[in-house]
Amino acid sequence: MNGRKAKQIRNHAKFMLLDWLRTMVSEKEAAKIDESNFEDYLPSQGYVYANRKIILSAYSFKWFIKKIKKILKKERSRDVRTIKLDELLNDG
């Protein structure tokens, strides 16, 4: 993967994670969340042990990146910025 494309994916994943996180908390708390402190609101463990396997924890930063890459792999000509949050959440 191109380094420029990877950077776009990470930036878009951070933007989408912030949007998702703001929907999960109250409006008062959502106003406090920004790029510098959003990691404080996420669990510290990025992986979960389930069914005798270690799997990626859902709704983590890395999970958002993985979902974006999955969508881009299906549709190669698609721009990263056109992917919306509801696409990631409803993707099977």
Rosetta blueprint (number, residue, H / E / L):
1 M L
2 N L
3 G H
4 R H
5 K H
6 A H
7 K H
8 Q H
9 I H
10 R H
11 N H
12 H H
13 A H
14 K H
15 F H
16 M H
17 L H
18 L H
19 D H
20 W H
21 L H
22 R H
23 T H
24 M H
25 V L
26 S L
27 E H
28 K H
29 E H
30 A H
31 A L
32 K L
33 I L
34 D L
35 E L
36 S L
37 N L
38 F H
39 E H
40 D H
41 Y H
42 L L
43 P L
44 S L
45 Q L
46 G L
47 Y E
48 V E
49 Y E
50 A E
51 N L
52 R L
53 K E
54 I E
55 I E
56 L E
57 S L
58 A L
59 Y L
60 S L
61 F H
62 K H
63 W H
64 F H
65 I H
66 K H
67 K H
68 I H
69 K H
70 K H
71 I H
72 L H
73 K H
74 K H
75 E L
76 R L
77 S L
78 R L
79 D L
80 V H
81 R H
82 T H
83 I L
84 K L
85 L H
86 D H
87 E H
88 L H
89 L H
90 N H
91 D L
92 G L
